[in-house]
């Protein structure tokens, strides 16, 4: 399983994105399925709507429907932890999509994240201690 942030989802769909080729080339090196959260998926949908309209959004829906991406539904038990994470990293600031991914990493004990947000994910820690492994590796 690899946690997947909004940025790579946008870059995979939008060929005009600067990181499109890097993200496509990274796909065969990923271990396990791409997994995301509703906040990250929503962010990607919004950005794709702005960039390419319904056609780009439909492509992202297709990736989900084909099983190449899974959305983990988080529960109300996770919301307080996401709030605490956003408060802890408020100086960055941490957005809801990132908080949901960090929370999922803690819950599932996953360190790998497919992200273009290298700066923030190099700072975030799982349970305050463990760093993330970033993909695409730079």
Chimera marker file (.cmm) of the C-alpha trace (Angstrom):
<marker_set name="trace">
<marker id="1" x="0.000" y="0.000" z="0.000" r="1" g="1" b="0" radius="0.5"/>
<marker id="2" x="1.238" y="3.485" z="-0.823" r="1" g="1" b="0" radius="0.5"/>
<marker id="3" x="-0.523" y="6.544" z="0.538" r="1" g="1" b="0" radius="0.5"/>
<marker id="4" x="-1.323" y="8.875" z="-2.341" r="1" g="1" b="0" radius="0.5"/>
<marker id="5" x="-1.574" y="12.637" z="-2.051" r="1" g="1" b="0" radius="0.5"/>
<marker id="6" x="-3.593" y="14.903" z="-4.347" r="1" g="1" b="0" radius="0.5"/>
<marker id="7" x="-0.582" y="16.200" z="-6.289" r="1" g="1" b="0" radius="0.5"/>
<marker id="8" x="0.379" y="12.937" z="-7.996" r="1" g="1" b="0" radius="0.5"/>
<marker id="9" x="-3.278" y="12.203" z="-8.790" r="1" g="1" b="0" radius="0.5"/>
<marker id="10" x="-3.490" y="15.527" z="-10.605" r="1" g="1" b="0" radius="0.5"/>
<marker id="11" x="-0.127" y="15.022" z="-12.327" r="1" g="1" b="0" radius="0.5"/>
<marker id="12" x="-1.041" y="11.519" z="-13.511" r="1" g="1" b="0" radius="0.5"/>
<marker id="13" x="-4.201" y="12.814" z="-15.193" r="1" g="1" b="0" radius="0.5"/>
<marker id="14" x="-3.054" y="16.234" z="-16.439" r="1" g="1" b="0" radius="0.5"/>
<marker id="15" x="-0.330" y="15.838" z="-19.078" r="1" g="1" b="0" radius="0.5"/>
<marker id="16" x="0.350" y="19.575" z="-18.813" r="1" g="1" b="0" radius="0.5"/>
<marker id="17" x="1.507" y="19.266" z="-15.205" r="1" g="1" b="0" radius="0.5"/>
<marker id="18" x="5.277" y="19.702" z="-14.793" r="1" g="1" b="0" radius="0.5"/>
<marker id="19" x="5.542" y="16.438" z="-12.813" r="1" g="1" b="0" radius="0.5"/>
<marker id="20" x="3.373" y="14.330" z="-15.140" r="1" g="1" b="0" radius="0.5"/>
<marker id="21" x="6.239" y="12.299" z="-16.636" r="1" g="1" b="0" radius="0.5"/>
<marker id="22" x="7.926" y="11.788" z="-13.259" r="1" g="1" b="0" radius="0.5"/>
<marker id="23" x="4.694" y="10.480" z="-11.692" r="1" g="1" b="0" radius="0.5"/>
<marker id="24" x="3.920" y="8.181" z="-14.625" r="1" g="1" b="0" radius="0.5"/>
<marker id="25" x="7.487" y="6.803" z="-14.519" r="1" g="1" b="0" radius="0.5"/>
<marker id="26" x="7.148" y="6.229" z="-10.782" r="1" g="1" b="0" radius="0.5"/>
<marker id="27" x="4.027" y="4.038" z="-11.057" r="1" g="1" b="0" radius="0.5"/>
<marker id="28" x="5.843" y="0.738" z="-11.786" r="1" g="1" b="0" radius="0.5"/>
<marker id="29" x="8.111" y="1.248" z="-8.764" r="1" g="1" b="0" radius="0.5"/>
<marker id="30" x="5.291" y="1.694" z="-6.251" r="1" g="1" b="0" radius="0.5"/>
<marker id="31" x="4.715" y="-1.108" z="-3.797" r="1" g="1" b="0" radius="0.5"/>
<marker id="32" x="1.105" y="-2.135" z="-3.453" r="1" g="1" b="0" radius="0.5"/>
<marker id="33" x="-2.052" y="-0.290" z="-4.404" r="1" g="1" b="0" radius="0.5"/>
<marker id="34" x="-2.428" y="3.482" z="-4.328" r="1" g="1" b="0" radius="0.5"/>
<marker id="35" x="-4.582" y="4.426" z="-1.347" r="1" g="1" b="0" radius="0.5"/>
<marker id="36" x="-5.939" y="7.854" z="-0.525" r="1" g="1" b="0" radius="0.5"/>
<marker id="37" x="-8.511" y="9.589" z="1.656" r="1" g="1" b="0" radius="0.5"/>
<marker id="38" x="-11.631" y="11.559" z="0.784" r="1" g="1" b="0" radius="0.5"/>
<marker id="39" x="-9.971" y="14.923" z="1.600" r="1" g="1" b="0" radius="0.5"/>
<marker id="40" x="-7.029" y="14.175" z="-0.748" r="1" g="1" b="0" radius="0.5"/>
<marker id="41" x="-9.344" y="12.841" z="-3.465" r="1" g="1" b="0" radius="0.5"/>
<marker id="42" x="-11.569" y="15.918" z="-3.132" r="1" g="1" b="0" radius="0.5"/>
<marker id="43" x="-8.559" y="18.235" z="-3.432" r="1" g="1" b="0" radius="0.5"/>
<marker id="44" x="-7.430" y="16.417" z="-6.585" r="1" g="1" b="0" radius="0.5"/>
<marker id="45" x="-10.949" y="16.614" z="-8.065" r="1" g="1" b="0" radius="0.5"/>
<marker id="46" x="-11.083" y="20.350" z="-7.395" r="1" g="1" b="0" radius="0.5"/>
<marker id="47" x="-7.670" y="20.979" z="-8.958" r="1" g="1" b="0" radius="0.5"/>
<marker id="48" x="-8.478" y="18.831" z="-11.986" r="1" g="1" b="0" radius="0.5"/>
<marker id="49" x="-11.778" y="20.664" z="-12.431" r="1" g="1" b="0" radius="0.5"/>
<marker id="50" x="-9.920" y="23.960" z="-12.503" r="1" g="1" b="0" radius="0.5"/>
<marker id="51" x="-7.285" y="22.661" z="-14.916" r="1" g="1" b="0" radius="0.5"/>
<marker id="52" x="-9.213" y="20.398" z="-17.264" r="1" g="1" b="0" radius="0.5"/>
<marker id="53" x="-12.878" y="20.450" z="-16.355" r="1" g="1" b="0" radius="0.5"/>
<marker id="54" x="-15.135" y="17.427" z="-16.344" r="1" g="1" b="0" radius="0.5"/>
<marker id="55" x="-12.969" y="15.409" z="-18.751" r="1" g="1" b="0" radius="0.5"/>
<marker id="56" x="-10.027" y="15.467" z="-16.319" r="1" g="1" b="0" radius="0.5"/>
<marker id="57" x="-12.296" y="14.691" z="-13.367" r="1" g="1" b="0" radius="0.5"/>
<marker id="58" x="-13.833" y="11.774" z="-15.275" r="1" g="1" b="0" radius="0.5"/>
<marker id="59" x="-10.340" y="10.342" z="-15.802" r="1" g="1" b="0" radius="0.5"/>
<marker id="60" x="-9.730" y="10.396" z="-12.057" r="1" g="1" b="0" radius="0.5"/>
<marker id="61" x="-13.087" y="8.685" z="-11.479" r="1" g="1" b="0" radius="0.5"/>
<marker id="62" x="-11.995" y="6.020" z="-13.968" r="1" g="1" b="0" radius="0.5"/>
<marker id="63" x="-8.751" y="5.399" z="-12.072" r="1" g="1" b="0" radius="0.5"/>
<marker id="64" x="-10.838" y="4.811" z="-8.959" r="1" g="1" b="0" radius="0.5"/>
<marker id="65" x="-13.423" y="2.615" z="-10.682" r="1" g="1" b="0" radius="0.5"/>
<marker id="66" x="-10.723" y="0.458" z="-12.313" r="1" g="1" b="0" radius="0.5"/>
<marker id="67" x="-9.325" y="-0.324" z="-8.885" r="1" g="1" b="0" radius="0.5"/>
<marker id="68" x="-6.004" y="1.446" z="-9.428" r="1" g="1" b="0" radius="0.5"/>
<marker id="69" x="-6.837" y="3.723" z="-6.505" r="1" g="1" b="0" radius="0.5"/>
<marker id="70" x="-8.637" y="2.966" z="-3.262" r="1" g="1" b="0" radius="0.5"/>
<marker id="71" x="-10.257" y="5.521" z="-0.953" r="1" g="1" b="0" radius="0.5"/>
<marker id="72" x="-10.121" y="4.681" z="2.740" r="1" g="1" b="0" radius="0.5"/>
<marker id="73" x="-13.104" y="6.070" z="4.596" r="1" g="1" b="0" radius="0.5"/>
<marker id="74" x="-12.036" y="7.466" z="7.932" r="1" g="1" b="0" radius="0.5"/>
<marker id="75" x="-14.305" y="7.552" z="10.944" r="1" g="1" b="0" radius="0.5"/>
<marker id="76" x="-15.197" y="10.132" z="13.536" r="1" g="1" b="0" radius="0.5"/>
<marker id="77" x="-12.555" y="8.531" z="15.756" r="1" g="1" b="0" radius="0.5"/>
<marker id="78" x="-9.939" y="9.864" z="13.308" r="1" g="1" b="0" radius="0.5"/>
<marker id="79" x="-11.207" y="13.459" z="13.241" r="1" g="1" b="0" radius="0.5"/>
<marker id="80" x="-9.788" y="14.470" z="16.604" r="1" g="1" b="0" radius="0.5"/>
<marker id="81" x="-6.356" y="13.139" z="15.663" r="1" g="1" b="0" radius="0.5"/>
<marker id="82" x="-6.485" y="15.063" z="12.367" r="1" g="1" b="0" radius="0.5"/>
<marker id="83" x="-7.367" y="18.233" z="14.288" r="1" g="1" b="0" radius="0.5"/>
<marker id="84" x="-4.444" y="17.660" z="16.671" r="1" g="1" b="0" radius="0.5"/>
<marker id="85" x="-2.074" y="17.115" z="13.736" r="1" g="1" b="0" radius="0.5"/>
<marker id="86" x="-3.261" y="20.302" z="12.014" r="1" g="1" b="0" radius="0.5"/>
<marker id="87" x="-2.740" y="22.203" z="15.261" r="1" g="1" b="0" radius="0.5"/>
<marker id="88" x="0.737" y="20.722" z="15.750" r="1" g="1" b="0" radius="0.5"/>
<marker id="89" x="1.833" y="21.633" z="12.209" r="1" g="1" b="0" radius="0.5"/>
<marker id="90" x="-0.108" y="24.915" z="12.000" r="1" g="1" b="0" radius="0.5"/>
<marker id="91" x="3.059" y="26.885" z="11.174" r="1" g="1" b="0" radius="0.5"/>
<marker id="92" x="3.439" y="25.068" z="7.818" r="1" g="1" b="0" radius="0.5"/>
<marker id="93" x="0.317" y="24.999" z="7.765" r="1" g="1" b="0" radius="0.5"/>
<marker id="94" x="-0.920" y="21.407" z="7.423" r="1" g="1" b="0" radius="0.5"/>
<marker id="95" x="-4.092" y="21.063" z="5.344" r="1" g="1" b="0" radius="0.5"/>
<marker id="96" x="-6.871" y="18.559" z="5.940" r="1" g="1" b="0" radius="0.5"/>
<marker id="97" x="-5.758" y="16.281" z="3.094" r="1" g="1" b="0" radius="0.5"/>
<marker id="98" x="-2.262" y="15.959" z="4.576" r="1" g="1" b="0" radius="0.5"/>
<marker id="99" x="-3.654" y="15.435" z="8.087" r="1" g="1" b="0" radius="0.5"/>
<marker id="100" x="-5.892" y="12.646" z="6.814" r="1" g="1" b="0" radius="0.5"/>
<marker id="101" x="-2.942" y="10.933" z="5.112" r="1" g="1" b="0" radius="0.5"/>
<marker id="102" x="-0.713" y="11.219" z="8.193" r="1" g="1" b="0" radius="0.5"/>
<marker id="103" x="-3.536" y="9.819" z="10.323" r="1" g="1" b="0" radius="0.5"/>
<marker id="104" x="-3.971" y="6.928" z="7.910" r="1" g="1" b="0" radius="0.5"/>
<marker id="105" x="-0.213" y="6.289" z="8.002" r="1" g="1" b="0" radius="0.5"/>
<marker id="106" x="-0.380" y="6.070" z="11.784" r="1" g="1" b="0" radius="0.5"/>
<marker id="107" x="-3.371" y="3.754" z="11.751" r="1" g="1" b="0" radius="0.5"/>
<marker id="108" x="-2.087" y="1.407" z="9.031" r="1" g="1" b="0" radius="0.5"/>
<marker id="109" x="1.621" y="1.675" z="9.947" r="1" g="1" b="0" radius="0.5"/>
<marker id="110" x="2.553" y="2.790" z="6.444" r="1" g="1" b="0" radius="0.5"/>
<marker id="111" x="5.559" y="5.005" z="5.739" r="1" g="1" b="0" radius="0.5"/>
<marker id="112" x="5.410" y="5.237" z="1.940" r="1" g="1" b="0" radius="0.5"/>
<marker id="113" x="3.672" y="8.257" z="0.453" r="1" g="1" b="0" radius="0.5"/>
<marker id="114" x="3.303" y="9.214" z="-3.213" r="1" g="1" b="0" radius="0.5"/>
<marker id="115" x="3.466" y="12.993" z="-3.025" r="1" g="1" b="0" radius="0.5"/>
<marker id="116" x="4.823" y="16.070" z="-4.740" r="1" g="1" b="0" radius="0.5"/>
<marker id="117" x="4.670" y="17.919" z="-1.418" r="1" g="1" b="0" radius="0.5"/>
<marker id="118" x="8.207" y="16.929" z="-0.482" r="1" g="1" b="0" radius="0.5"/>
<marker id="119" x="8.827" y="19.895" z="1.812" r="1" g="1" b="0" radius="0.5"/>
<marker id="120" x="5.950" y="19.162" z="4.193" r="1" g="1" b="0" radius="0.5"/>
<marker id="121" x="6.145" y="15.368" z="4.152" r="1" g="1" b="0" radius="0.5"/>
<marker id="122" x="9.842" y="15.581" z="5.085" r="1" g="1" b="0" radius="0.5"/>
<marker id="123" x="8.725" y="17.449" z="8.234" r="1" g="1" b="0" radius="0.5"/>
<marker id="124" x="5.659" y="15.375" z="9.178" r="1" g="1" b="0" radius="0.5"/>
<marker id="125" x="6.219" y="12.432" z="11.498" r="1" g="1" b="0" radius="0.5"/>
<marker id="126" x="4.183" y="9.279" z="12.098" r="1" g="1" b="0" radius="0.5"/>
<marker id="127" x="3.302" y="9.168" z="15.798" r="1" g="1" b="0" radius="0.5"/>
<marker id="128" x="5.711" y="12.080" z="16.227" r="1" g="1" b="0" radius="0.5"/>
<marker id="129" x="8.789" y="9.946" z="15.529" r="1" g="1" b="0" radius="0.5"/>
<marker id="130" x="8.999" y="8.074" z="12.249" r="1" g="1" b="0" radius="0.5"/>
<marker id="131" x="9.658" y="9.841" z="8.955" r="1" g="1" b="0" radius="0.5"/>
<marker id="132" x="7.966" y="9.121" z="5.633" r="1" g="1" b="0" radius="0.5"/>
<marker id="133" x="9.524" y="7.482" z="2.572" r="1" g="1" b="0" radius="0.5"/>
<marker id="134" x="8.677" y="9.736" z="-0.342" r="1" g="1" b="0" radius="0.5"/>
<marker id="135" x="7.800" y="8.682" z="-3.871" r="1" g="1" b="0" radius="0.5"/>
<marker id="136" x="8.884" y="9.684" z="-6.423" r="1" g="1" b="0" radius="0.5"/>
<marker id="137" x="12.254" y="9.346" z="-4.715" r="1" g="1" b="0" radius="0.5"/>
<marker id="138" x="14.489" y="12.316" z="-5.353" r="1" g="1" b="0" radius="0.5"/>
<link id1="1" id2="2" r="1" g="1" b="0" radius="0.2"/>
<link id1="2" id2="3" r="1" g="1" b="0" radius="0.2"/>
<link id1="3" id2="4" r="1" g="1" b="0" radius="0.2"/>
<link id1="4" id2="5" r="1" g="1" b="0" radius="0.2"/>
<link id1="5" id2="6" r="1" g="1" b="0" radius="0.2"/>
<link id1="6" id2="7" r="1" g="1" b="0" radius="0.2"/>
<link id1="7" id2="8" r="1" g="1" b="0" radius="0.2"/>
<link id1="8" id2="9" r="1" g="1" b="0" radius="0.2"/>
<link id1="9" id2="10" r="1" g="1" b="0" radius="0.2"/>
<link id1="10" id2="11" r="1" g="1" b="0" radius="0.2"/>
<link id1="11" id2="12" r="1" g="1" b="0" radius="0.2"/>
<link id1="12" id2="13" r="1" g="1" b="0" radius="0.2"/>
<link id1="13" id2="14" r="1" g="1" b="0" radius="0.2"/>
<link id1="14" id2="15" r="1" g="1" b="0" radius="0.2"/>
<link id1="15" id2="16" r="1" g="1" b="0" radius="0.2"/>
<link id1="16" id2="17" r="1" g="1" b="0" radius="0.2"/>
<link id1="17" id2="18" r="1" g="1" b="0" radius="0.2"/>
<link id1="18" id2="19" r="1" g="1" b="0" radius="0.2"/>
<link id1="19" id2="20" r="1" g="1" b="0" radius="0.2"/>
<link id1="20" id2="21" r="1" g="1" b="0" radius="0.2"/>
<link id1="21" id2="22" r="1" g="1" b="0" radius="0.2"/>
<link id1="22" id2="23" r="1" g="1" b="0" radius="0.2"/>
<link id1="23" id2="24" r="1" g="1" b="0" radius="0.2"/>
<link id1="24" id2="25" r="1" g="1" b="0" radius="0.2"/>
<link id1="25" id2="26" r="1" g="1" b="0" radius="0.2"/>
<link id1="26" id2="27" r="1" g="1" b="0" radius="0.2"/>
<link id1="27" id2="28" r="1" g="1" b="0" radius="0.2"/>
<link id1="28" id2="29" r="1" g="1" b="0" radius="0.2"/>
<link id1="29" id2="30" r="1" g="1" b="0" radius="0.2"/>
<link id1="30" id2="31" r="1" g="1" b="0" radius="0.2"/>
<link id1="31" id2="32" r="1" g="1" b="0" radius="0.2"/>
<link id1="32" id2="33" r="1" g="1" b="0" radius="0.2"/>
<link id1="33" id2="34" r="1" g="1" b="0" radius="0.2"/>
<link id1="34" id2="35" r="1" g="1" b="0" radius="0.2"/>
<link id1="35" id2="36" r="1" g="1" b="0" radius="0.2"/>
<link id1="36" id2="37" r="1" g="1" b="0" radius="0.2"/>
<link id1="37" id2="38" r="1" g="1" b="0" radius="0.2"/>
<link id1="38" id2="39" r="1" g="1" b="0" radius="0.2"/>
<link id1="39" id2="40" r="1" g="1" b="0" radius="0.2"/>
<link id1="40" id2="41" r="1" g="1" b="0" radius="0.2"/>
<link id1="41" id2="42" r="1" g="1" b="0" radius="0.2"/>
<link id1="42" id2="43" r="1" g="1" b="0" radius="0.2"/>
<link id1="43" id2="44" r="1" g="1" b="0" radius="0.2"/>
<link id1="44" id2="45" r="1" g="1" b="0" radius="0.2"/>
<link id1="45" id2="46" r="1" g="1" b="0" radius="0.2"/>
<link id1="46" id2="47" r="1" g="1" b="0" radius="0.2"/>
<link id1="47" id2="48" r="1" g="1" b="0" radius="0.2"/>
<link id1="48" id2="49" r="1" g="1" b="0" radius="0.2"/>
<link id1="49" id2="50" r="1" g="1" b="0" radius="0.2"/>
<link id1="50" id2="51" r="1" g="1" b="0" radius="0.2"/>
<link id1="51" id2="52" r="1" g="1" b="0" radius="0.2"/>
<link id1="52" id2="53" r="1" g="1" b="0" radius="0.2"/>
<link id1="53" id2="54" r="1" g="1" b="0" radius="0.2"/>
<link id1="54" id2="55" r="1" g="1" b="0" radius="0.2"/>
<link id1="55" id2="56" r="1" g="1" b="0" radius="0.2"/>
<link id1="56" id2="57" r="1" g="1" b="0" radius="0.2"/>
<link id1="57" id2="58" r="1" g="1" b="0" radius="0.2"/>
<link id1="58" id2="59" r="1" g="1" b="0" radius="0.2"/>
<link id1="59" id2="60" r="1" g="1" b="0" radius="0.2"/>
<link id1="60" id2="61" r="1" g="1" b="0" radius="0.2"/>
<link id1="61" id2="62" r="1" g="1" b="0" radius="0.2"/>
<link id1="62" id2="63" r="1" g="1" b="0" radius="0.2"/>
<link id1="63" id2="64" r="1" g="1" b="0" radius="0.2"/>
<link id1="64" id2="65" r="1" g="1" b="0" radius="0.2"/>
<link id1="65" id2="66" r="1" g="1" b="0" radius="0.2"/>
<link id1="66" id2="67" r="1" g="1" b="0" radius="0.2"/>
<link id1="67" id2="68" r="1" g="1" b="0" radius="0.2"/>
<link id1="68" id2="69" r="1" g="1" b="0" radius="0.2"/>
<link id1="69" id2="70" r="1" g="1" b="0" radius="0.2"/>
<link id1="70" id2="71" r="1" g="1" b="0" radius="0.2"/>
<link id1="71" id2="72" r="1" g="1" b="0" radius="0.2"/>
<link id1="72" id2="73" r="1" g="1" b="0" radius="0.2"/>
<link id1="73" id2="74" r="1" g="1" b="0" radius="0.2"/>
<link id1="74" id2="75" r="1" g="1" b="0" radius="0.2"/>
<link id1="75" id2="76" r="1" g="1" b="0" radius="0.2"/>
<link id1="76" id2="77" r="1" g="1" b="0" radius="0.2"/>
<link id1="77" id2="78" r="1" g="1" b="0" radius="0.2"/>
<link id1="78" id2="79" r="1" g="1" b="0" radius="0.2"/>
<link id1="79" id2="80" r="1" g="1" b="0" radius="0.2"/>
<link id1="80" id2="81" r="1" g="1" b="0" radius="0.2"/>
<link id1="81" id2="82" r="1" g="1" b="0" radius="0.2"/>
<link id1="82" id2="83" r="1" g="1" b="0" radius="0.2"/>
<link id1="83" id2="84" r="1" g="1" b="0" radius="0.2"/>
<link id1="84" id2="85" r="1" g="1" b="0" radius="0.2"/>
<link id1="85" id2="86" r="1" g="1" b="0" radius="0.2"/>
<link id1="86" id2="87" r="1" g="1" b="0" radius="0.2"/>
<link id1="87" id2="88" r="1" g="1" b="0" radius="0.2"/>
<link id1="88" id2="89" r="1" g="1" b="0" radius="0.2"/>
<link id1="89" id2="90" r="1" g="1" b="0" radius="0.2"/>
<link id1="90" id2="91" r="1" g="1" b="0" radius="0.2"/>
<link id1="91" id2="92" r="1" g="1" b="0" radius="0.2"/>
<link id1="92" id2="93" r="1" g="1" b="0" radius="0.2"/>
<link id1="93" id2="94" r="1" g="1" b="0" radius="0.2"/>
<link id1="94" id2="95" r="1" g="1" b="0" radius="0.2"/>
<link id1="95" id2="96" r="1" g="1" b="0" radius="0.2"/>
<link id1="96" id2="97" r="1" g="1" b="0" radius="0.2"/>
<link id1="97" id2="98" r="1" g="1" b="0" radius="0.2"/>
<link id1="98" id2="99" r="1" g="1" b="0" radius="0.2"/>
<link id1="99" id2="100" r="1" g="1" b="0" radius="0.2"/>
<link id1="100" id2="101" r="1" g="1" b="0" radius="0.2"/>
<link id1="101" id2="102" r="1" g="1" b="0" radius="0.2"/>
<link id1="102" id2="103" r="1" g="1" b="0" radius="0.2"/>
<link id1="103" id2="104" r="1" g="1" b="0" radius="0.2"/>
<link id1="104" id2="105" r="1" g="1" b="0" radius="0.2"/>
<link id1="105" id2="106" r="1" g="1" b="0" radius="0.2"/>
<link id1="106" id2="107" r="1" g="1" b="0" radius="0.2"/>
<link id1="107" id2="108" r="1" g="1" b="0" radius="0.2"/>
<link id1="108" id2="109" r="1" g="1" b="0" radius="0.2"/>
<link id1="109" id2="110" r="1" g="1" b="0" radius="0.2"/>
<link id1="110" id2="111" r="1" g="1" b="0" radius="0.2"/>
<link id1="111" id2="112" r="1" g="1" b="0" radius="0.2"/>
<link id1="112" id2="113" r="1" g="1" b="0" radius="0.2"/>
<link id1="113" id2="114" r="1" g="1" b="0" radius="0.2"/>
<link id1="114" id2="115" r="1" g="1" b="0" radius="0.2"/>
<link id1="115" id2="116" r="1" g="1" b="0" radius="0.2"/>
<link id1="116" id2="117" r="1" g="1" b="0" radius="0.2"/>
<link id1="117" id2="118" r="1" g="1" b="0" radius="0.2"/>
<link id1="118" id2="119" r="1" g="1" b="0" radius="0.2"/>
<link id1="119" id2="120" r="1" g="1" b="0" radius="0.2"/>
<link id1="120" id2="121" r="1" g="1" b="0" radius="0.2"/>
<link id1="121" id2="122" r="1" g="1" b="0" radius="0.2"/>
<link id1="122" id2="123" r="1" g="1" b="0" radius="0.2"/>
<link id1="123" id2="124" r="1" g="1" b="0" radius="0.2"/>
<link id1="124" id2="125" r="1" g="1" b="0" radius="0.2"/>
<link id1="125" id2="126" r="1" g="1" b="0" radius="0.2"/>
<link id1="126" id2="127" r="1" g="1" b="0" radius="0.2"/>
<link id1="127" id2="128" r="1" g="1" b="0" radius="0.2"/>
<link id1="128" id2="129" r="1" g="1" b="0" radius="0.2"/>
<link id1="129" id2="130" r="1" g="1" b="0" radius="0.2"/>
<link id1="130" id2="131" r="1" g="1" b="0" radius="0.2"/>
<link id1="131" id2="132" r="1" g="1" b="0" radius="0.2"/>
<link id1="132" id2="133" r="1" g="1" b="0" radius="0.2"/>
<link id1="133" id2="134" r="1" g="1" b="0" radius="0.2"/>
<link id1="134" id2="135" r="1" g="1" b="0" radius="0.2"/>
<link id1="135" id2="136" r="1" g="1" b="0" radius="0.2"/>
<link id1="136" id2="137" r="1" g="1" b="0" radius="0.2"/>
<link id1="137" id2="138" r="1" g="1" b="0" radius="0.2"/>
</marker_set>
